[in-house]
Amino acid sequence: MQTSVWLICWSDQTVFGIYPKGSKAGLLQEDLGRQTSFDAGGTGLRMEVLAERFQWKTGLVVKDWRYAVRICNIEVGGAVSAIENLSGVYATTVVTNIIHRMAQAIARIPNTAMGKCVFYMNRTVFTALMRTAMEKGAASGLTIQQAATQFGTPSAMLSFLGVPIRQCDAIVNTEAVVN
């Protein structure tokens, strides 16, 4: 099983999000109130539920493809021991290691000052990199910084060579191998 890591450099000249003209930006929520629903098990039991409808109309514009880099073929299937032991593709001494590949991805971006660069990866790779940051520290280029969320809640942010790393659950561990 394989997964990917994405490096996106966000700006209005590179890659950016859009929403349809004349519509509202962001997540729309509609309260449908209290409704009667039936049990899905086929027993015919009725219950009262509170219903809501969510809608989000979004799009993505890739104005300059050179500002979106995909690191593919990251082995995760059957590699629980490799992740737990930080060996294989997760060992910092291996040239094909994910950290080395992330450095190559940054180097592929023509001008990192053109926008805000961010790495996106799934929970499996994010966890391995977080452990690498805790065990290997600055020697790997990974850092854990104290930060605050938009609500003021303290949290820790993972970054690689100053580029923030974000966990994205939409990136799966079941990608096919890319040749």
N, C-alpha and C positions, 0 to 999 in steps of 0.2 A: 504494500500500500504506500502511496505517495501523497505528498502535499506540496503546497507552494507558499512562498513568501512574496509579498508585493511591496515595492517601494514606489510611492506616488509623490510627485512634487506638485502641490496644489497652488494654482494661481489662475487669474483670468486669462493668462497667455499660454498656459500649459494644459492642465486638467482641472475641470471645475464642475460643480453640480448645478443643475437648472431645475426649474419647475414651470409648468405651462403658464403662458401669458394670460392674465386676467384671473388666475386662481390664487389662493392663499399659499404662502410658503409654510412649510412645516406640517406637522401631524394634525389632522382634523379629527375631532371626536364628536360623535352625535349620540346623545342619550336617548335610547329608545324606550326607557321606562320599564315598568314592571310588566312581565308577560307570563302566560301560562305555558309550560312546556311539558312534554311527556318523557318518561324514562326511556332511554335508548335500549335498554335490555329487553324490551317487548313485553314488560309486565303491565303496561297501561297505567302506571302510577303517574299522577300529575304533580307538578311542583311549580312554585312561583320563582321566577328568575329575574334578575335585573340585567337588561340587555344594553349593550353599547356597540356602536359601529365606528371603526377606525379606518381612515383613508389617508394615504400618503402618495401624492403624485410627484415623482422625482425623475430626474434624468441625469446623465453623465455626458459631458463633452470632453473628448480627448482632442484638444486643439493641436498639440504637438506630441506625437507618440513617443518621442525620445525621453519624455519626463514620466513615463510609467514603465517600471522594470519588474519583470517576473522572475523569481528564482524558483525553478521547478525541479521535479524529481528528488524531493527531500524524502528520504526513506523513513517511514514511521511504522509500517506494518511489521508486527513481530519484533519490533525493536524496543520493547519495554526495557530490556536489560541495558541496551545502548543508551537510552534516555536516563535511566536510573543511575548508571555508572558513568555518565557523561563520556561515553566511548563512541567509536564509529564516527558517524557524521557530526556528533556532538563533542568529540574530543578536540580541545583547542590546539593540539599539536598537528592535526591532520590538515593538509593544504586544501582539501575539498570540504573542509568543515563549513558549517553554516555561517560562522562568523567571517571567514575569509570570503565566502560568496556574497555576504552582505556588504563587505568592503568593496568588492568588485561592482556590485550594483550601484553603490554611491558614485564610484568612478565613472560609470556609464552615463550618469546624468550630466548633460552638457554644462549647466550652470546651476548649482544648487542654490545660489542666491536669487534665482528667478522666482522662487516661491517657497512654500513651507513643505519640506520633505518629511514623510512619515512612513514607517514600515508597518505593514499589516500581516498578521499571522494568526494561526489557530491556537487553541489552548495548549495543545501538545508541545509545539515548538516554543511558544511563549514561556511555558513552565520550564523547559530545558534551558532556555536562555536566562531566565530569572535565577535558576540554580547556578548556572555558570557565573553569573554576575556576583552571586553571594560567595562562591567558592574560589573563583579565580580573580575577581576584582578588576581593577583598572588594567591589568595585564592583557585582558581580552578586549578592551575597548568598550565593554558594557558597564553602565553605571545605573545605580538605583538612586533617584533623587527624591527628596521629600517635596511634596506639592500639595495644593489644595484644589478640590473640585470646584465647580461653579457654585456650589452651595456652601462652600467654606469648610467642607469636611476634609481633614488631613488624609493624605494617601501617598503612596509611593509610585513614582513613574520610572519605567525602564527605558533606557535610551542606549543607542550604539553610536559612538563618535559624535554625540550631540544630536542625533536624529531620533525623535521619539518613536517608541515601539508600542503599537496598539494591538490588543487581542480582538480578533474578529471571528465569531463563531460560525459565520457563513462559509469560511474556508474549511473544506472538509479534508479528511485523511484518506479518502478513497479515490483520488485522482489517478488517471491512467498515466503510464510512463510516456514522456515526450522524448522523441528521438531528435 
